[in-house]
Amino acid sequence: MSKRLRRGIGAFFAFAFVVISLSSTVYAEPSQSTNYKFNESAIGSGGLIQSSSANYQGRDSIGDIGVGPAASSNFQIAAGSTTTNDPALSVAVNGTINFNAFSAATATTATTTFTVLNYTTYGYVVQIIGNAPSNGSTTIEAMNPSGPSFPGASVAGTSQFGINLVANTSPVSVGANPNNGQFGFGTVAGNYATSNSYRYVSGETIAQATRNSGTTTYTITYLVNVPALTPGGIYTSDQTLLVTGTY
């Protein structure tokens, strides 16, 4: 009977991600022609010095408002250009997650990623909101300090549902640390930043940036363990990511 139930245990997670954005994102193509191309350059945003040749002309943002003065005994410049002070916060959830059938013999894991980019918001916080997976009256226990399944390591054969946002080696090699490759300054919140330790408390902050930040991509690792006599069926859980700019 236990063997039949274990085979019948399945999982389906429905994720409803909510994004709060302070302004819409605008994507701009590089300025280019058959003779020139500018990548990530400010052309004409109040710049007063012209660069030109027979094929192109641009207005360089060197010294028009003097944001960043630099000087020596031989020269002095006042570099800087006018930029918008309108705050912007962009969030993207990258793909979905799929669990294999749950088993009492071994943990089940899955991952998904999301990316946050903020500008002049002085940082952001990311919260996760939702219930642990359930099927009728049976709920897989969230790994939290007030529940029967405490935060920490994966224990096969017990009822556990938890997450973290770092690279892990147990129960398997899974997950990844935040990728701040594009001038990002995002970090994982302390409760979810320990490798091989899992936790889930609805409403908690799982990631943040304490300053303006470029692109940071986070990986959420989901962990599920179940007892041998867990009823079979479809287990569902609605998860919401709430991203808020800070000031």
C-alpha positions in Angstrom: 0.0 0.0 0.0 2.8 2.4 0.8 4.5 1.7 -2.5 1.3 2.4 -4.4 0.8 5.7 -2.6 4.3 6.8 -3.2 3.9 6.3 -6.9 0.7 8.1 -6.8 2.1 11.2 -5.2 2.5 14.0 -7.8 3.0 17.7 -7.7 1.7 20.6 -9.7 2.6 24.2 -8.6 0.7 27.2 -9.9 2.7 30.4 -9.6 1.0 33.7 -9.7 3.8 36.2 -9.8 2.9 39.9 -9.0 5.3 42.7 -9.9 5.1 46.2 -8.7 6.8 48.6 -11.1 7.3 52.3 -10.4 7.5 53.1 -14.1 7.4 51.2 -17.4 10.7 49.9 -18.9 11.9 51.4 -22.2 14.3 49.6 -24.4 16.5 51.6 -26.7 18.4 50.4 -29.8 22.0 51.5 -30.2 22.5 54.6 -32.3 24.2 53.4 -35.5 24.5 53.8 -39.3 26.7 52.3 -42.0 29.5 54.5 -40.7 29.3 54.4 -36.9 27.8 52.8 -33.9 27.5 53.9 -30.2 27.0 51.3 -27.5 25.8 52.6 -24.1 26.7 56.2 -25.0 25.0 59.4 -24.1 24.6 61.4 -27.2 23.3 64.9 -27.0 21.8 64.8 -23.4 22.9 68.4 -22.9 26.5 67.7 -24.1 28.3 70.8 -25.3 31.4 69.3 -26.9 31.1 68.0 -30.4 33.0 65.0 -31.8 32.9 64.9 -35.6 34.5 63.4 -38.7 33.5 63.2 -42.3 31.0 60.5 -41.6 29.3 61.3 -38.2 28.9 64.0 -35.6 28.0 63.5 -31.9 27.6 65.8 -28.9 29.7 64.4 -26.0 28.6 64.8 -22.4 31.9 66.1 -21.1 31.6 69.0 -18.7 28.1 70.4 -19.6 26.8 70.4 -16.0 30.0 69.6 -14.1 28.7 66.6 -12.0 32.1 65.0 -11.5 35.0 67.6 -11.5 38.6 66.3 -11.8 41.7 68.5 -11.9 45.5 68.4 -11.8 48.2 71.1 -12.2 47.9 70.8 -15.9 44.2 70.3 -16.7 40.7 70.4 -15.3 37.5 68.8 -16.5 33.9 68.8 -15.2 32.4 65.6 -16.5 28.7 64.5 -16.3 25.5 64.6 -18.2 21.8 65.2 -17.4 19.9 62.0 -16.6 16.3 61.5 -15.6 15.5 61.4 -11.8 12.4 59.3 -12.4 12.6 56.0 -10.5 12.2 52.8 -12.3 11.8 49.2 -11.1 11.7 46.2 -13.5 11.1 42.6 -12.6 11.0 39.5 -14.8 10.2 35.9 -13.8 12.2 33.6 -16.0 10.3 30.3 -16.8 8.3 27.9 -14.6 9.1 25.0 -12.3 8.2 21.4 -12.7 8.5 18.7 -9.9 8.8 15.0 -10.5 6.6 12.6 -8.5 7.3 12.9 -4.8 9.0 10.0 -3.0 9.6 9.2 0.7 13.0 7.8 -0.2 14.5 11.0 -1.5 14.0 14.8 -1.6 12.4 16.5 -4.7 13.9 19.8 -5.9 13.1 22.3 -8.6 14.4 25.8 -9.4 13.2 29.0 -11.1 14.9 32.4 -11.6 13.8 36.0 -11.5 15.6 39.2 -12.4 15.3 42.6 -10.8 16.6 46.0 -12.2 16.1 49.3 -10.3 17.1 52.9 -11.0 17.1 55.8 -8.5 14.8 53.9 -6.1 17.7 53.5 -3.6 17.1 49.8 -3.4 14.3 47.3 -3.2 13.0 44.3 -1.2 11.5 41.1 -2.6 8.9 39.2 -0.5 7.5 35.7 -1.2 3.8 35.2 -0.3 1.8 32.0 -0.5 0.9 28.7 1.2 2.8 25.4 1.3 1.7 22.8 -1.3 -1.6 21.0 -0.3 -4.0 18.4 -1.7 -7.3 18.5 0.0 -6.8 18.2 3.8 -3.1 17.2 3.4 -0.5 20.0 3.5 3.2 19.6 3.1 4.7 21.3 6.2 6.4 24.7 5.6 9.9 24.7 7.2 9.4 27.6 9.7 10.2 28.2 13.4 6.6 27.9 14.5 5.7 24.7 12.6 6.5 21.1 13.1 9.2 21.2 10.4 12.0 23.6 11.4 14.3 25.4 9.0 17.4 23.6 8.2 18.6 20.5 6.3 16.6 18.3 4.1 15.4 15.1 5.8 13.9 12.4 3.5 10.8 10.7 4.7 9.5 13.7 6.6 7.0 16.5 5.6 9.1 19.5 4.5 8.6 22.4 2.1 11.3 25.0 1.9 13.3 27.3 -0.3 16.6 29.2 -0.4 18.3 31.4 -3.0 21.9 30.1 -3.0 23.9 27.3 -4.4 23.5 23.9 -2.6 25.2 20.6 -2.4 22.5 18.8 -0.4 20.2 16.9 -1.0 21.8 17.3 -4.5 23.8 19.9 -6.3 21.1 22.5 -7.1 20.5 26.2 -7.1 22.9 29.2 -7.6 24.1 32.3 -5.9 22.8 35.6 -7.2 24.2 36.8 -10.5 25.2 40.5 -10.3 26.9 40.5 -13.6 25.4 43.7 -15.0 26.3 46.2 -12.2 23.9 44.6 -9.8 24.1 44.9 -6.0 21.3 42.5 -5.0 21.8 40.2 -2.0 19.9 37.3 -0.5 18.1 37.9 2.8 19.8 36.2 5.7 17.1 33.6 6.4 17.5 32.2 2.8 21.2 32.7 2.3 22.7 29.5 3.9 23.7 26.7 1.6 21.8 23.4 2.2 19.4 25.1 4.7 15.8 25.6 3.6 13.0 27.7 5.1 9.6 29.0 4.1 7.6 31.7 5.9 5.0 33.5 3.8 5.5 37.2 3.7 9.2 37.2 4.5 11.8 39.1 2.6 14.0 36.8 0.5 16.2 39.3 -1.4 17.0 43.0 -1.4 19.3 45.7 -2.7 20.2 48.6 -0.4 21.2 51.0 -3.2 20.6 51.6 -6.9 21.3 48.4 -8.6 21.7 47.1 -12.1 20.5 43.6 -13.1 20.5 40.9 -10.5 19.3 37.4 -11.3 18.2 35.2 -8.4 17.7 31.5 -8.4 15.0 30.1 -6.0 15.5 26.4 -5.1 12.3 24.6 -3.9 12.7 21.5 -1.7 9.9 19.0 -0.9 10.1 15.9 1.3 7.1 13.7 2.1 6.4 10.8 4.5 5.8 7.3 3.2 2.0 7.4 3.7 1.4 10.7 2.1 -1.8 10.6 0.1 -1.4 10.6 -3.7 -2.8 13.3 -5.9 -2.0 16.7 -7.2 -0.5 19.2 -4.8 -0.9 22.9 -5.6 0.5 26.1 -4.2 0.1 29.7 -5.3 3.3 31.7 -4.9 3.5 35.5 -5.3 6.7 37.5 -5.5 6.2 41.1 -4.3 8.9 43.5 -5.3 8.9 47.0 -3.7 11.2 49.9 -4.3 12.7 51.6 -1.2 13.7 55.2 -0.5 
